[in-house]
Amino acid sequence: PACVLGIDLGTTSVKAALLVGAERGQVVAESCSRETQAHTSSLEAGPQGMEQNVRRIIRALNECLAALPQQQLQRVSHIGISGQMHGIVFWKKDKGCKWTECGTGPAFEPEEVSHLITWQDGRCSPTFLSSLPLPQSHTSLATGFGCATVYWYLKESPDFLKSYNAAGTIHDYVVAMLCDLKKPLMSVQNAASWGYFNSRNKSWNTDILKKSGFPVHLLPEVGDPGSIAGRTICAWHGIPKGAIVGIALGDFQCSVYSCLTERTDAVLNISTSAQLTISMPPGFQPPETPDPSSAVTYFPYFNGDYLAVAASLNGGNVLATFVDMVARWTEELGLQVQESAIYTKIIKAALAQNDSKLSVHPTIFGERHVPEQLASVSNIAVSDLSLGHVTRALCRGIVENLCSMLPVQRLMETGVRRILGSGSALARNEVLRQEVERIFPFPVVYGKDVDAAVGAAMVM
């Protein structure tokens, strides 16, 4: 029987999953994940920049595929690929990669390719964003969005753009290389995440962009999520030449697709960032113009449907920052403790504290709808200063922040009956799970297999 390969190119790791048909539908036969360790400093943007080395991402992808069973890879007929939205990578057509032989057969390596400027990039200040033309789109423009990043280069480093003649998300790049696309192809999901894209008529705001000198030749062609991008031009890690490759999809939509079966379910995902999602009724169209102060955005989903999403920039990354802070303090005191040990200990301490009067507003990374509002701690009493109290309050703050963006009242009005909990931070943190169950008045079901790689394969 044929296999479907799903790949997700994430912020911190690459994951691959092999799905095979079974009586109850598709099941995951094998999966593999590798950390990319791709974060790198930004020469042009300095500390505000958030960039990743594409070679390291592709190396992690190659390692992932090499670790999967060869005999199953040889049966792969379809490949679905998802990845981190909003970000942008530039390359030279015909020189985007070179194919070489490795232990498991041919593989490609990036050649004339820029760094990936990720969704977390902070180089576009609110002042800079307000100087840009107003998009004709249901989505407000934010820093880290592909088109905003191009505008930044246009102003700060125009020569950089002259070196490249193609651009896409990191997963669009992989699809273009696998299928040798002459022009990158992008799904509506990824295009909407770049800004300056009208989801209603599925087209870029070409007139607006041209008037301001934007290099519109860099914009990919756009197709529907679930459509075919092409076929592999070469055997790839044992996957036969001619395997069908789907158009690259948003990691968020694929994560939701892997678990959302009922319209009455809401999906709560806490990994690096955090999202709370509900599906909109069939036929729903987002407003023509965005409300910049609204915490809810509408993401194109599949078959013309939309998801309403409270997408918080503050999730597991807040806890990671807290752990990092504790580690640095410890180091300054002349002691050495592994960050993994700190994480385990603070969770254990928080589990011992059932409650904390401390109030932590954890938006250390701001939020897209209120970028200037940072984190704060209030209601500090002597009795609540232990590590357990602080960690408990921090975990509660992360969940409360999400809940304030998409309130329980609205979930009830939409007919939500239960919550599907997913994401690495939620899976490994019992305190977060307790707070989710304390704050939301619905049954919560935790899905172990909720992930974008599986969703990308299921779409195929």
C-alpha positions as CSV (number, residue, x, y, z in Angstrom):
1,P,0.0,0.0,0.0
2,A,1.1,3.5,-0.7
3,C,2.3,5.9,2.0
4,V,1.8,9.6,2.4
5,L,4.7,11.7,3.8
6,G,3.9,14.7,5.9
7,I,6.6,17.3,6.7
8,D,6.5,20.3,9.0
9,L,9.3,22.9,9.0
10,G,8.8,24.5,12.5
11,T,10.4,27.3,14.4
12,T,12.6,25.0,16.4
13,S,12.4,21.6,14.8
14,V,11.5,19.7,11.6
15,K,9.1,16.8,11.8
16,A,8.3,14.1,9.3
17,A,5.4,11.6,9.6
18,L,4.5,8.6,7.4
19,L,0.8,7.8,7.2
20,V,-0.6,4.6,5.9
21,G,-4.2,3.6,5.2
22,A,-6.0,1.5,7.8
23,E,-9.6,0.4,8.5
24,R,-10.2,3.5,10.7
25,G,-8.7,5.9,8.1
26,Q,-5.0,6.9,8.0
27,V,-2.7,6.1,10.9
28,V,0.8,7.3,11.6
29,A,3.2,4.4,10.8
30,E,6.5,6.3,11.6
31,S,7.5,9.7,12.6
32,C,10.7,11.5,13.4
33,S,11.7,15.0,14.6
34,R,15.0,16.8,14.6
35,E,15.9,20.2,16.2
36,T,17.1,22.7,13.6
37,Q,19.3,24.8,15.9
38,A,19.0,27.3,13.0
39,H,18.8,30.6,14.9
40,T,21.4,33.0,13.7
41,S,22.2,36.7,14.1
42,S,20.9,39.3,11.7
43,L,23.6,41.4,10.1
44,E,21.2,44.1,8.8
45,A,18.6,44.2,11.5
46,G,20.7,43.7,14.6
47,P,19.0,42.5,17.8
48,Q,15.5,43.2,16.4
49,G,16.1,40.7,13.7
50,M,15.0,37.1,14.0
51,E,16.7,34.9,11.3
52,Q,17.3,31.2,10.7
53,N,20.0,29.5,8.6
54,V,18.2,27.7,5.8
55,R,21.1,25.2,5.4
56,R,20.6,24.1,8.9
57,I,16.8,23.7,8.5
58,I,17.4,21.5,5.3
59,R,20.1,19.6,7.1
60,A,17.6,18.7,9.9
61,L,15.0,17.8,7.2
62,N,17.6,15.5,5.5
63,E,18.4,13.9,8.9
64,C,14.7,13.4,9.6
65,L,14.1,11.6,6.3
66,A,17.3,9.5,6.6
67,A,16.0,8.2,9.9
68,L,12.7,6.9,8.5
69,P,12.5,3.3,7.2
70,Q,13.7,3.1,3.6
71,Q,11.2,0.5,2.5
72,Q,8.3,2.7,3.6
73,L,9.8,5.8,1.9
74,Q,10.0,3.9,-1.3
75,R,6.2,3.5,-1.1
76,V,5.5,7.2,-0.8
77,S,3.1,8.4,-3.5
78,H,2.2,11.9,-2.0
79,I,4.0,14.5,0.0
80,G,2.3,17.2,2.1
81,I,4.4,20.0,3.5
82,S,3.6,22.7,6.1
83,G,5.7,25.2,7.9
84,Q,5.9,28.4,9.9
85,M,3.8,31.2,8.3
86,H,4.5,34.9,7.8
87,G,8.2,34.4,7.4
88,I,10.2,34.9,4.1
89,V,13.2,33.4,2.4
90,F,14.7,34.7,-0.9
91,W,16.6,32.7,-3.5
92,K,17.9,32.7,-7.1
93,K,15.8,30.8,-9.6
94,D,17.8,27.9,-11.1
95,K,20.4,28.3,-8.3
96,G,18.2,27.7,-5.3
97,C,19.8,24.3,-4.5
98,K,22.1,21.6,-5.8
99,W,21.2,17.9,-5.8
100,T,23.8,15.6,-4.3
101,E,24.1,11.9,-3.4
102,C,23.8,11.0,0.3
103,G,23.6,7.7,2.1
104,T,19.9,7.3,1.4
105,G,19.9,8.5,-2.2
106,P,19.7,12.0,-3.8
107,A,19.0,15.0,-1.6
108,F,19.1,18.7,-2.2
109,E,21.3,21.4,-0.4
110,P,20.5,25.1,-0.5
111,E,22.7,27.1,-2.7
112,E,22.0,30.8,-3.5
113,V,19.5,31.3,-0.7
114,S,19.1,34.1,2.0
115,H,18.5,33.5,5.7
116,L,14.8,32.8,6.6
117,I,13.5,36.0,8.2
118,T,11.0,34.4,10.6
119,W,7.5,35.3,11.9
120,Q,9.2,36.4,15.2
121,D,11.2,39.1,13.4
122,G,10.9,42.5,15.0
123,R,12.7,44.8,12.6
124,C,9.5,46.6,11.4
125,S,8.7,49.1,14.1
126,P,5.1,50.5,14.5
127,T,6.3,53.8,13.1
128,F,7.8,52.0,10.0
129,L,4.6,49.9,9.5
130,S,2.4,53.0,9.7
131,S,4.5,54.6,6.9
132,L,3.5,51.8,4.5
133,P,0.5,51.9,2.1
134,L,-2.7,50.5,3.6
135,P,-3.3,46.9,2.4
136,Q,-6.6,45.8,0.9
137,S,-6.9,42.8,3.1
138,H,-8.8,41.5,6.1
139,T,-5.5,41.1,8.0
140,S,-3.6,43.9,9.7
141,L,0.0,44.2,8.7
142,A,2.6,43.3,11.4
143,T,6.3,42.9,11.8
144,G,7.5,39.5,10.7
145,F,5.0,39.4,7.7
146,G,6.8,38.7,4.4
147,C,5.6,41.8,2.5
148,A,6.5,44.1,5.5
149,T,10.0,42.5,5.5
150,V,10.4,43.2,1.8
151,Y,9.5,46.9,2.3
152,W,12.1,47.0,5.1
153,Y,14.8,45.8,2.8
154,L,13.6,48.2,0.1
155,K,14.2,51.1,2.5
156,E,17.2,49.9,4.5
157,S,19.1,47.5,2.2
158,P,17.8,47.7,-1.4
159,D,21.0,46.0,-2.8
160,F,20.0,42.9,-0.8
161,L,16.9,42.4,-2.9
162,K,18.8,42.7,-6.2
163,S,20.6,39.5,-5.4
164,Y,17.4,37.4,-5.6
165,N,14.6,36.8,-8.0
166,A,12.3,34.5,-6.1
167,A,10.8,34.4,-2.6
168,G,8.4,32.4,-0.5
169,T,8.0,30.9,3.0
170,I,10.5,28.2,4.0
171,H,8.0,25.5,3.0
172,D,7.3,27.1,-0.3
173,Y,11.0,27.0,-1.0
174,V,11.2,23.3,-0.2
175,V,8.2,22.6,-2.6
176,A,9.8,24.7,-5.3
177,M,13.1,22.8,-5.0
178,L,11.5,19.3,-5.0
179,C,9.3,20.1,-8.1
180,D,11.8,22.5,-9.8
181,L,9.1,25.2,-10.1
182,K,10.1,28.0,-12.4
183,K,8.0,30.4,-10.3
184,P,7.3,29.7,-6.6
185,L,3.7,28.7,-5.8
186,M,2.1,29.6,-2.6
187,S,-1.2,28.6,-0.9
188,V,-3.9,31.1,0.0
189,Q,-3.0,30.3,3.6
190,N,0.6,31.4,3.3
191,A,-0.3,34.4,1.1
192,A,-2.7,35.7,3.6
193,S,0.0,35.5,6.3
194,W,2.3,37.8,4.3
195,G,-0.1,40.8,4.2
196,Y,-1.2,42.7,1.0
197,F,-3.3,39.7,-0.1
198,N,-7.1,39.8,-0.7
199,S,-8.5,36.4,0.5
200,R,-11.9,37.1,-1.1
201,N,-10.6,37.3,-4.7
202,K,-7.4,35.3,-3.9
203,S,-5.0,38.0,-5.3
204,W,-2.1,40.2,-4.2
205,N,-2.7,43.9,-3.9
206,T,-0.6,44.4,-7.0
207,D,-1.7,48.0,-7.8
208,I,-1.1,49.2,-4.3
209,L,2.3,47.5,-4.1
210,K,3.5,48.7,-7.6
211,K,2.6,52.3,-6.8
212,S,5.0,52.2,-3.8
213,G,7.9,50.6,-5.8
214,F,7.5,47.1,-4.3
215,P,9.3,44.4,-6.3
216,V,6.1,42.5,-7.3
217,H,8.1,40.1,-9.4
218,L,9.1,38.4,-6.1
219,L,5.5,37.5,-5.2
220,P,4.7,33.9,-5.8
221,E,1.7,32.6,-7.7
222,V,-1.1,31.6,-5.5
223,G,-3.2,28.4,-5.4
224,D,-5.8,26.7,-3.2
225,P,-4.8,24.8,-0.2
226,G,-5.0,21.1,-0.9
227,S,-4.1,21.5,-4.6
228,I,-1.0,19.9,-6.3
229,A,2.2,21.9,-6.8
230,G,4.0,19.4,-8.9
231,R,6.0,16.2,-8.8
232,T,9.4,15.4,-7.4
233,I,12.0,15.8,-10.2
234,C,14.3,13.3,-8.6
235,A,14.3,10.4,-6.2
236,W,14.6,11.9,-2.8
237,H,15.9,9.8,0.2
238,G,14.4,6.8,-1.6
239,I,11.1,8.5,-2.3
240,P,10.4,7.7,-6.0
241,K,10.8,10.3,-8.6
242,G,7.4,11.6,-9.7
243,A,5.8,11.6,-6.2
244,I,3.0,14.1,-6.0
245,V,3.8,17.2,-3.9
246,G,1.0,19.4,-2.5
247,I,1.1,23.2,-2.4
248,A,2.8,24.2,0.9
249,L,0.3,24.8,3.8
250,G,0.2,26.9,7.0
251,D,1.5,24.9,10.0
252,F,-1.3,26.3,12.1
253,Q,-4.1,25.2,9.7
254,C,-2.5,21.7,9.4
255,S,-2.2,21.4,13.2
256,V,-5.9,22.2,13.5
257,Y,-6.8,19.8,10.5
258,S,-5.0,16.9,12.3
259,C,-7.5,17.0,15.2
260,L,-10.6,19.1,14.4
261,T,-13.4,16.8,13.4
262,E,-16.5,18.6,14.8
263,R,-17.4,22.3,14.3
264,T,-18.4,22.3,18.0
265,D,-14.7,21.8,19.0
266,A,-12.3,24.6,19.9
267,V,-8.6,23.9,19.6
268,L,-6.2,25.2,22.2
269,N,-2.6,24.9,21.2
270,I,0.3,26.0,23.4
271,S,3.8,25.4,22.0
272,T,6.3,28.2,21.3
273,S,3.4,30.6,20.9
274,A,-0.3,29.9,21.7
275,Q,-3.6,29.9,19.8
276,L,-7.2,29.4,20.6
277,T,-9.3,28.5,17.5
278,I,-12.9,28.0,16.5
279,S,-14.3,27.2,13.0
280,M,-16.5,29.8,11.5
281,P,-19.8,28.7,9.9
282,P,-19.7,27.7,6.2
283,G,-20.0,30.7,3.9
284,F,-18.5,33.1,6.5
285,Q,-16.4,35.9,4.9
286,P,-14.1,38.1,7.0
287,P,-14.7,41.8,7.1
288,E,-13.2,43.7,4.1
289,T,-10.9,45.8,6.4
290,P,-9.3,44.7,9.6
291,D,-9.9,46.0,13.0
292,P,-6.3,46.6,14.2
293,S,-7.3,46.5,17.9
294,S,-9.1,43.1,17.5
295,A,-7.4,40.2,19.2
296,V,-9.1,37.7,16.8
297,T,-7.9,37.1,13.2
298,Y,-9.4,35.0,10.5
299,F,-7.2,32.4,8.9
300,P,-8.1,30.9,5.5
301,Y,-8.7,27.2,6.2
302,F,-9.7,24.5,3.6
303,N,-12.5,24.5,1.0
304,G,-13.1,28.2,1.4
305,D,-13.7,28.0,5.2
306,Y,-12.2,30.2,7.8
307,L,-10.9,29.8,11.3
308,A,-11.3,32.5,14.0
309,V,-8.0,32.6,15.8
310,A,-6.8,34.3,19.0
311,A,-3.1,34.0,18.1
312,S,-1.0,35.0,21.0
313,L,2.7,35.6,20.7
314,N,3.1,34.5,24.3
315,G,3.1,30.7,25.0
316,G,5.8,28.3,25.9
317,N,8.3,30.9,24.9
318,V,7.3,32.8,28.1
319,L,8.1,29.8,30.3
320,A,11.4,29.3,28.3
321,T,12.3,32.9,29.0
322,F,11.5,32.5,32.7
323,V,13.6,29.4,32.9
324,D,16.4,31.2,31.2
325,M,16.2,34.1,33.7
326,V,16.3,31.7,36.6
327,A,19.4,30.0,35.0
328,R,21.2,33.3,34.6
329,W,20.4,34.4,38.1
330,T,21.8,31.1,39.4
331,E,24.9,31.5,37.3
332,E,25.4,35.1,38.6
333,L,25.3,33.6,42.1
334,G,28.1,31.3,41.1
335,L,26.1,28.1,40.6
336,Q,25.4,26.0,37.5
337,V,22.1,24.3,36.9
338,Q,20.9,22.8,33.6
339,E,17.9,24.6,32.2
340,S,16.1,21.2,31.8
341,A,16.6,20.6,35.5
342,I,15.2,24.1,36.4
343,Y,12.1,23.4,34.2
344,T,11.4,20.1,36.0
345,K,11.8,21.7,39.4
346,I,9.7,24.8,38.8
347,I,6.8,22.6,37.5
348,K,7.1,20.3,40.6
349,A,7.1,23.4,42.9
350,A,4.0,24.9,41.1
351,L,2.1,21.6,41.5
352,A,2.6,21.8,45.2
353,Q,0.9,25.3,45.2
354,N,-2.7,24.9,44.4
355,D,-3.2,28.7,44.2
356,S,-1.4,31.9,44.0
357,K,-2.7,35.4,44.6
358,L,0.0,36.8,42.3
359,S,-1.3,38.1,39.1
360,V,1.1,37.8,36.1
361,H,0.3,39.4,32.8
362,P,2.8,37.4,30.7
363,T,2.9,39.4,27.4
364,I,6.7,39.8,27.4
365,F,6.6,39.6,23.6
366,G,3.7,42.0,23.2
367,E,0.7,41.0,21.1
368,R,0.0,41.9,17.5
369,H,-3.1,43.9,18.4
370,V,-1.3,45.7,21.3
371,P,2.5,45.6,20.5
372,E,3.4,48.2,23.1
373,Q,1.7,46.4,26.0
374,L,4.4,44.3,27.7
375,A,4.4,42.0,30.7
376,S,3.6,43.0,34.3
377,V,3.2,41.4,37.7
378,S,0.8,42.8,40.3
379,N,-0.8,41.8,43.6
380,I,2.6,40.8,45.0
381,A,2.4,39.6,48.6
382,V,5.1,38.2,50.8
383,S,3.2,34.9,51.1
384,D,3.4,34.4,47.3
385,L,7.0,34.8,46.5
386,S,8.1,31.1,46.3
387,L,9.2,29.6,43.0
388,G,6.0,27.5,43.1
389,H,3.7,30.5,43.5
390,V,5.4,32.5,40.7
391,T,5.4,29.6,38.3
392,R,1.7,28.8,39.1
393,A,0.8,32.4,38.5
394,L,2.8,32.6,35.3
395,C,1.1,29.5,33.8
396,R,-2.3,30.9,34.8
397,G,-1.4,34.2,33.1
398,I,-0.6,32.5,29.8
399,V,-4.0,30.8,29.7
400,E,-5.9,33.9,31.0
401,N,-4.2,36.0,28.3
402,L,-5.5,33.7,25.6
403,C,-9.0,33.6,27.2
404,S,-9.1,37.4,27.3
405,M,-8.5,37.4,23.5
406,L,-11.3,34.9,22.7
407,P,-13.6,35.0,25.7
408,V,-15.6,32.0,27.0
409,Q,-18.8,33.9,26.2
410,R,-17.9,34.0,22.5
411,L,-17.0,30.3,22.5
412,M,-20.4,29.5,24.0
413,E,-22.2,31.7,21.5
414,T,-20.5,29.9,18.6
415,G,-21.7,26.6,20.0
416,V,-18.4,25.2,21.4
417,R,-18.9,22.1,23.4
418,R,-15.4,20.9,24.2
419,I,-11.8,22.0,23.9
420,L,-9.0,20.0,22.2
421,G,-5.7,20.7,23.9
422,S,-2.5,20.4,22.0
423,G,1.1,21.6,21.7
424,S,4.4,20.7,23.2
425,A,4.1,23.2,26.2
426,L,0.7,21.8,27.1
427,A,1.9,18.2,26.8
428,R,4.8,18.5,29.1
429,N,3.4,21.0,31.7
430,E,0.7,19.7,34.0
431,V,0.3,23.1,35.7
432,L,-0.7,24.6,32.4
433,R,-3.2,21.8,31.9
434,Q,-4.7,22.4,35.4
435,E,-5.1,26.1,34.6
436,V,-6.8,25.4,31.3
437,E,-9.3,23.2,33.1
438,R,-9.8,25.8,35.8
439,I,-10.4,28.7,33.4
440,F,-12.6,27.1,30.6
441,P,-16.0,25.6,31.5
442,F,-15.8,22.8,28.9
443,P,-14.5,19.3,28.9
444,V,-10.8,19.3,27.7
445,V,-9.4,16.5,25.6
446,Y,-5.7,16.3,25.1
447,G,-4.5,15.1,21.8
448,K,-1.1,13.5,21.7
449,D,-1.0,13.3,17.9
450,V,-2.0,16.8,17.1
451,D,0.7,18.1,14.8
452,A,1.2,19.9,11.6
453,A,3.2,17.1,9.8
454,V,0.3,14.7,10.3
455,G,-2.2,17.3,9.2
456,A,-0.2,18.1,6.0
457,A,-0.2,14.4,5.2
458,M,-3.9,14.1,5.9
459,V,-4.7,16.9,3.4
460,M,-3.0,14.9,0.6
